[in-house]
Amino acid sequence: MAQHRREDDMDRVDEGSDREADRETDGERGRRASDTRARILATAERLFAEHGLYAVSNRRIAEEAGQGNNAAVGYHFGTRNDLLRAIVRAHTEPVECRRSSMAAELEEDAGVRDWVHCLVVPVTEHLASLGSPTWYARFSAQVRIDPASRSMMSDEALEAPSLRRVLVGLDRRLPQLSAHTRKARGEMSGHVLVQMCAERERALAQGEAPEAGWDRFAAELVDALVGLWTAPETAPAAPAS
């Protein structure tokens, strides 16, 4: 009887060890999958930034990410739109965190410059934190020229509560502008922000040394956008739809 009990105890120990080994194996698989996703994401962002959204195949992304299986991109991310959305989310989350902290410090009666600062600086601070070279600003510029991808990126950005609060705060400070003009200037602001960041990012990647650092660049960008938003409205009223 004692011998049987010892054998049963050993069996339970062995079963427990097997389960622990299985858990470790699952953990290792999860880490490998996470590392693979990160490599694919970084590679796709770089290639899209350098060559455009439609000049880069999933096969090329997989190869340059060191994946032997050409189907790796689809396996880990699904469709091309899913991959683009994953890249956008990887950056909008830290930007949202920065903007949320800044927006929380603003009073509802903050001025135009305060709201524009809160719009611009979280983006430039995030880009600066990535070091050099970076590709996200140039990736964003590529997305903006594709209507479907641009709509997706806009939807993702507007999911962020702090961005919605900043846009509402800015809108309230500009009652003198018509709805049509506010919408048009919003489009202009987005274009200027993305394109100027992309140009600076490109210069840094090519080894050029801009005179100003990211902080000075952001301040100059805020100045320009405040001027854009506060310029008087002189265009004829848009026709009623």
C-alpha positions in Angstrom: 0.0 0.0 0.0 2.8 2.4 0.9 4.6 1.6 -2.3 1.4 2.3 -4.3 1.0 5.7 -2.5 4.6 6.7 -3.3 4.0 5.7 -7.0 0.8 7.8 -7.0 2.6 10.7 -5.5 5.4 10.5 -8.1 2.8 10.4 -10.9 1.2 13.6 -9.6 4.6 15.3 -9.4 5.3 14.2 -13.0 1.9 15.4 -14.2 2.5 18.8 -12.5 5.9 19.1 -14.1 4.4 18.3 -17.5 1.8 21.0 -17.0 4.5 23.5 -15.9 6.5 22.7 -19.0 3.5 23.2 -21.2 2.9 26.6 -19.6 6.5 27.6 -20.2 6.2 26.5 -23.8 3.0 28.5 -24.3 4.8 31.5 -22.7 7.7 31.2 -25.0 5.4 30.8 -28.0 3.6 34.0 -27.0 6.8 35.9 -26.7 8.0 34.7 -30.1 4.7 35.7 -31.6 4.9 39.1 -30.0 8.4 39.7 -31.2 7.4 38.6 -34.7 4.5 41.0 -34.7 6.7 43.8 -33.5 9.3 43.2 -36.3 6.6 43.0 -39.0 5.0 46.2 -37.7 8.3 48.1 -37.6 9.3 46.8 -41.1 5.9 47.6 -42.6 6.0 51.2 -41.2 9.4 51.8 -42.6 8.6 50.4 -46.1 5.3 52.2 -46.3 7.0 55.4 -45.3 9.8 55.1 -47.8 7.9 53.6 -50.8 4.1 54.3 -50.3 1.2 52.1 -49.3 0.7 50.3 -52.6 4.3 49.8 -53.7 5.1 47.3 -50.9 3.9 43.7 -51.0 3.2 41.5 -47.9 5.9 39.2 -49.3 8.5 42.0 -49.1 7.5 43.0 -45.6 7.8 39.4 -44.5 11.2 39.0 -46.1 12.7 42.2 -44.7 11.2 41.3 -41.3 13.2 38.0 -41.4 10.2 35.8 -41.9 10.6 32.7 -44.0 6.9 32.3 -44.5 5.5 34.9 -46.9 2.0 34.5 -45.3 3.3 35.8 -42.0 1.9 39.3 -42.4 -1.6 38.0 -43.1 -1.4 35.4 -40.3 -0.4 38.0 -37.7 -2.5 41.0 -38.9 -5.1 39.9 -41.3 -5.9 42.3 -44.1 -3.7 45.2 -45.3 -6.1 47.6 -43.6 -5.7 45.7 -40.4 -1.9 46.1 -40.7 -2.2 49.9 -41.3 -4.6 50.2 -38.4 -2.2 48.4 -36.1 0.6 50.8 -37.1 -1.6 53.8 -36.4 -2.7 52.5 -33.0 0.9 51.8 -32.0 1.5 55.5 -32.1 -1.9 57.1 -31.3 -1.9 55.5 -27.9 1.3 57.2 -26.6 0.3 60.4 -28.3 -3.1 60.2 -26.6 -1.4 59.6 -23.2 0.7 62.8 -23.6 -2.3 64.9 -24.9 -4.6 63.7 -22.1 -2.1 65.0 -19.5 -1.8 68.3 -21.3 -5.6 68.7 -21.8 -6.3 68.0 -18.2 -4.3 71.1 -17.2 -6.3 73.4 -19.5 -9.2 75.4 -18.3 -12.3 75.6 -20.6 -11.6 79.3 -21.3 -8.0 78.5 -22.5 -7.0 80.5 -25.6 -6.4 79.5 -29.2 -2.7 79.1 -28.6 -3.2 76.8 -25.6 -5.4 74.5 -27.6 -3.2 74.5 -30.7 -0.2 73.8 -28.4 -2.1 70.8 -27.0 -2.8 69.7 -30.6 0.8 69.9 -31.8 3.2 69.2 -29.0 2.1 65.6 -28.1 2.9 64.6 -31.6 6.3 66.2 -31.8 7.2 65.0 -28.3 6.3 61.4 -29.3 8.4 61.7 -32.5 11.3 63.1 -30.5 11.1 60.2 -28.0 11.5 57.6 -30.8 15.0 58.7 -31.6 16.3 58.8 -35.2 15.6 57.5 -37.7 11.9 57.4 -37.4 9.3 56.7 -40.0 5.9 57.4 -38.5 5.5 61.0 -39.8 6.4 59.9 -43.3 4.0 57.0 -43.0 1.3 59.4 -41.9 2.0 61.5 -44.9 1.6 58.5 -47.2 -1.7 57.6 -45.5 -3.1 61.1 -46.0 -2.9 60.8 -49.8 -5.0 57.6 -49.9 -8.7 58.4 -49.2 -9.6 55.1 -47.7 -6.6 55.0 -45.4 -6.9 58.6 -44.5 -10.5 58.1 -43.4 -9.3 55.1 -41.2 -6.6 57.2 -39.6 -8.9 60.0 -38.9 -11.4 57.7 -37.3 -8.7 56.2 -35.1 -7.5 59.6 -34.0 -11.0 60.8 -33.2 -11.5 57.8 -30.9 -9.1 59.6 -28.5 -11.1 61.5 -25.9 -8.4 64.1 -25.4 -8.2 65.0 -29.1 -12.0 65.4 -29.2 -11.8 67.7 -26.2 -9.0 69.8 -27.8 -10.9 70.2 -31.0 -14.1 71.3 -29.1 -12.1 73.7 -27.0 -10.5 75.2 -30.1 -13.8 75.4 -31.9 -15.3 77.4 -29.0 -12.5 80.0 -29.2 -13.3 80.7 -32.9 -17.0 81.8 -33.0 -16.2 84.4 -35.7 -15.5 81.7 -38.2 -18.2 80.0 -40.2 -18.6 76.2 -40.0 -17.3 75.9 -43.5 -14.1 77.8 -42.7 -13.5 76.0 -39.5 -13.7 72.7 -41.4 -11.4 73.9 -44.1 -8.8 75.2 -41.6 -9.0 72.0 -39.7 -8.0 70.2 -42.9 -5.2 72.7 -43.5 -3.9 72.3 -40.0 -3.8 68.5 -40.2 -1.9 68.8 -43.5 0.6 71.3 -42.2 1.2 69.2 -39.0 1.7 66.0 -40.8 3.8 67.3 -43.8 6.1 69.5 -41.7 6.8 66.6 -39.3 7.4 64.3 -42.3 9.8 66.8 -43.8 11.8 67.1 -40.6 11.8 63.4 -40.1 13.1 62.9 -43.6 15.9 65.5 -43.0 17.0 63.8 -39.8 17.0 60.3 -41.5 19.2 61.6 -44.3 21.7 62.9 -41.8 20.8 66.6 -42.2 21.0 68.7 -39.1 18.1 71.1 -38.8 18.9 74.3 -36.9 16.1 73.8 -34.4 15.5 70.9 -32.1 12.0 69.3 -31.8 11.0 71.8 -29.1 11.8 74.8 -31.3 10.2 73.2 -34.3 7.0 72.6 -32.3 6.9 76.2 -31.1 7.3 77.5 -34.7 4.6 75.1 -35.9 2.3 76.3 -33.1 2.9 79.9 -34.1 2.1 79.1 -37.8 -1.1 77.2 -36.9 -2.3 79.9 -34.5 -1.9 82.3 -37.4 -3.8 80.0 -39.7 -6.7 79.6 -37.3 -7.0 83.3 -36.2 -6.7 84.9 -39.7 -9.8 86.8 -40.6 -12.4 85.1 -42.8 -12.5 87.0 -46.1 -13.6 84.3 -48.6 -17.2 84.6 -49.8 -19.7 82.5 -47.9 -20.1 78.9 -49.1 -23.3 78.3 -51.0 -26.1 76.6 -49.0 -26.3 72.9 -49.7 
